[in-house]
Amino acid sequence: MPFNPTRFVRSLETHASQAEIDCLMQERPAYDSLTTPVQLARWIAILMDDLNARLGVERAQAVMEDCGQQCIGHSPLLRAQQIQRQAADLDDLLERLNQAHIGGGQLQREGDTIHAAYPRCYCGSVSKTRQPISATYCQCSCGWFKRLFETLLEKPVREYALQFAVRAI
């Protein structure tokens, strides 16, 4: 799913003041007016750098995690729940999710930790370029996985930034 400025601003509203939001968003051309993958990726790269500078890395990562929790959508969650109903246990569930390529197809369990890895970025707004982007942007994936596994496990999970590991608590 591509970057969504409306979802981003909704996430910002939880972690930033209106003045911070205005500073981050008003100086930019409208995202929807950009037409090429390079323009989109550059816009996001600058936004992530500004987000880190204005909010600090910890708050910026929280914003992007919130974006990821909103990004997953109902369709992948419903599909994952259907797969879960067929699974015998957690290991079988992870194997079936991998076969269905939900979560990048590289989910592995090590004790009570589920590790996820992507062979590439799946975000439609940045994946078509080689534009370097702050690792803060990857927190979107952490939020995506957090919502996926909280839905499937029906309990809170704790994620570890940039490792894409999710631990049931």
Disulfide bonds with the S-S distance in Angstrom:
none
